[in-house]
């Protein structure tokens, strides 16, 4: 097999290598391959500094490029937006930790499932990221002809 593999066109060899790696990655836990699956993230318990539980991941918000932008965390009928970069996951425990204080968390605006915020308005993004001590990454806007 090695001899045949080495004679393949480089792009085909790369495709085969990625396919074989994909099969191995599909069998390994996500945290071992450097990625997450949505069903591993949804339902994760979320806590802040001091181990204070603040809720459960109810939803994931993707940007127009398909990258995860936010987690939507629910508790007692209220929802809070958490930037993806702010959460550190331990998938084996089904949990995430956000490095902010209780006072900082209480200052973050909440909403309900009946009235979601405008996730991508510049003012909202800036406010939410600032609440977590982060700066929003630049968004790519696709122009259609």
ZIMORA-V94041 format. One record per residue. N is the residue number from 1. RES is the residue in one small letter. SS is DSSP state (H for helix, E for strand, - for the rest). Layout:
N/RES/SS  N/RES/SS
This chain:
1/x/-  2/x/H  3/x/H  4/x/H  5/x/H  6/x/H  7/x/H  8/x/-  9/x/-  10/x/H  11/x/H  12/x/H  13/x/H  14/x/H  15/x/H  16/x/H  17/x/H  18/x/H  19/x/H  20/x/H  21/x/H  22/x/H  23/x/H  24/x/H  25/x/H  26/x/H  27/x/H  28/x/-  29/x/-  30/x/H  31/x/H  32/x/H  33/x/H  34/x/-  35/x/-  36/x/-  37/x/-  38/x/H  39/x/H  40/x/H  41/x/H  42/x/-  43/x/-  44/x/-  45/x/E  46/x/E  47/x/E  48/x/E  49/x/H  50/x/H  51/x/H  52/x/E  53/x/E  54/x/E  55/x/E  56/x/E  57/x/E  58/x/E  59/x/E  60/x/E  61/x/E  62/x/E  63/x/-  64/x/-  65/x/-  66/x/-  67/x/-  68/x/E  69/x/E  70/x/E  71/x/E  72/x/E  73/x/E  74/x/E  75/x/E  76/x/-  77/x/-  78/x/E  79/x/E  80/x/E  81/x/E  82/x/E  83/x/E  84/x/H  85/x/H  86/x/H  87/x/E  88/x/E  89/x/E  90/x/E  91/x/-  92/x/-  93/x/-  94/x/-  95/x/E  96/x/E  97/x/E  98/x/E  99/x/-  100/x/-  101/x/-  102/x/H  103/x/H  104/x/H  105/x/H  106/x/H  107/x/-  108/x/-  109/x/-  110/x/-  111/x/E  112/x/E  113/x/-  114/x/-  115/x/E  116/x/-  117/x/-  118/x/-  119/x/-  120/x/-  121/x/-  122/x/H  123/x/H  124/x/H  125/x/H  126/x/H  127/x/H  128/x/H  129/x/H  130/x/H  131/x/H  132/x/-  133/x/-  134/x/-  135/x/-  136/x/-  137/x/-  138/x/-  139/x/-  140/x/-  141/x/-  142/x/-  143/x/-  144/x/-  145/x/-
